[in-house]
């Protein structure tokens, strides 16, 4: 339970922008709080792992210079775009998890 509370605190800090995500409403006929929380927490963790894995993947200028002077700069820009997309998805998961946690009873 303590880990869950730390999750919610981390997620609320990560979701500093106004919520732009349609949050599910927890109610008797819908998916339960615990299920939604656990599924979005798992997604959030997986996205963090993907971000870390991409950060650890080599992006070295020596691997690109045979393609010309611009190749490494293009590769770095493409890599940054990929990071930006992952961060967008992470923010989505954070907003969902924060919205779900706010409904805990």
WOBELNOR-V526973 format. One record per helix or strand. SS is the DSSP state (H for helix, E for strand). FROM is the first residue (numbers start at 0). LEN is the number of residues. Records with the same first field share a line. If there is no record, write none. Layout:
# WOBELNOR-V526973
SS=FROM-LEN, FROM-LEN
This chain:
# WOBELNOR-V526973
H=1-13, 32-24, 60-3, 64-3, 70-31
